[in-house]
Amino acid sequence: MRELRRLGGSQPALSLELATAGNLAFPDSPDAAERAFIITKSLTNLNRFEDAREQARQMVKAYPDTPYSADVARHLLSVPFSTDR
């Protein structure tokens, strides 16, 4: 988690890889919701918006009472958006 927090949004592909591996290895850890948030944020930073929305749906279902889920629900699930410009 220290490395993920240090990376922030600077290397979304690496953050995605590390957070995904962490949640596969430790799905019930107290840090799982934060890693799911990092996965969702990384997908967004990689312009993988549909993947980010799907991850957000799964996250809200898996971790409904966390501030991380509230944040992704507010930003990715409450307002429809399109990647078409």
N, C-alpha and C positions, 0 to 999 in steps of 0.2 A: 504494500500500500504506500509505503514511503516513496518508492520510485514513481508510482502512478501520480501521486500528489505533486511530486517534483516536476514531472513532465507537464502537468496542466494540459493546456490545449496545444502545446508547441509541436508535438509529434503524434497526431491523431492515429496514424496507422499502428504505431508501436503501442500507444495507450490501448487501442482496441485489442491488439494481440495479447497484451499482458492482463488486461481486465477479464477478457474472455477465458484465458487460461486459469486465472485465479478463481473465477466462479465455477469452472468445471472441476477444479481440484477441491474447492472449499465452498460448496453451494449453500451450506447452512451457517457460514461464519457471520459474525456481527457486521463484517464489512461487505457482505454480498450486495446489499442495496446500493451502497456507494459505488461498487464496481459496476453494477448495472447502469447506474447514472453515467459513469464514465464511458461505458459502451455506447449508450445512447448519444451522449455528447460527441464522442469520436465519430460515430456514423454521420451525425449532422455536419461536423467539420469536414468530413470527406465527401460532402454533397450526396450522401446516400440517404435521402430524405424518407423514402418509403421504408427502407430497412430501419431507420431511426424510429419512425412511427410504430412499426410492428414491435420493436424492442420496447418502446414506451408502453404499449398495451400490455405486453408480458410483464413488464416491471410493475405497473400499477396493480396488476392482478397478484403478483407474487409478494409484493411489499407494500400493501395498501396504506399503511399508517405511518409512512416515513416522509420526511420533508423532501427527500430525493424524488419520490413518486409524485408528490404534490407539484414539484417544480416541472417535471417532464409533462405531467398532465396539463398543466397550465400553458406550457409553451408548445407542445406538439399535438395534444389531443383536443383542446377546447376550440380551436379555430381552424376551419378548413383552409388548406393552402394548396397551391399548385406550383410545380417547378417550371411550368410553361410561362414564358414571358412574352 
